[in-house]
Amino acid sequence: MTNTSRIKNEIVIDIDVNKQQLSLLKGDDIVACYPVSTAKNGTGQQLGSECTPVGWHTIRAKIGHNAKENTVFVGRRDTGEIFSEELRQNNPERDWILTRILWLSGLEQGKNRGGEVDTMRRYIYIHGCPDIDSFSMPSSHGCVKMRNSDIIELFKKIDAGTRVLIHESK
């Protein structure tokens, strides 16, 4: 199997940037769909671009297995804080990574893996965010943001190693 081919009945995460939608697929069947928010800077691969990288990826690590909903993560570590509006008002500069983290690693050498385009080195995740954040338009710094209840549900349904396709529909 190549990085870009699919296996019958394989579980795959499909993220459509134009629709701001994440679909969990088993083969050709849609198991679940969730609204997401990708990068406000659009799609792109370059380190420092704050764009969402396209192409085939894999879930490198699942972080936050037993964390409470709204647990705050910094550098993939639980800070011991639980997100609240008061916490947000006291820390307006923070990029809120909450509840669960699915750390992505690119599978396409030169496109999203290696050098200045390496998704893992860019710390691109699928992660929870404040539920009051907008999911109708791109607003992240490159990651794929989800509602907390949705990331908890998705987290339970997939394993590390699950492949992820990020693309722009026509």
PECORUR-V91783 format. One record per pair of residues at least 24 apart in sequence whose C-alpha atoms are under 6 Angstrom apart, sorted by the first residue. I is the first residue (numbers start at 1). GAP is how many residues later the second one is. If there is no record, write none. Layout:
[[I;GAP] [I;GAP]]
This chain:
[[12;151] [12;152] [13;151] [14;150] [14;151] [15;151] [16;151] [16;152] [17;150] [17;151] [18;150] [18;151] [36;99] [36;109] [36;110] [37;98] [37;101] [37;102] [37;107] [37;108] [38;100] [38;102] [38;106] [39;99] [39;100] [39;101] [39;102] [39;103] [40;98] [40;99] [40;100] [45;72] [46;70] [46;71] [47;69] [47;70] [50;91] [50;92] [51;91] [52;90] [54;112] [54;113] [55;110] [55;111] [56;51] [56;108] [56;109] [57;48] [57;49] [57;50] [57;106] [57;107] [58;46] [58;47] [58;103] [58;104] [58;105] [58;106] [59;44] [59;45] [59;101] [59;102] [59;103] [60;43] [60;44] [60;45] [60;100] [61;41] [61;42] [61;99] [62;39] [62;40] [63;37] [63;38] [64;36] [69;30] [70;28] [70;29] [71;27] [71;28] [72;26] [73;24] [73;25] [96;33] [97;31] [97;32] [98;30] [98;31] [99;29] [100;27] [100;28] [101;25] [101;26] [102;24]]
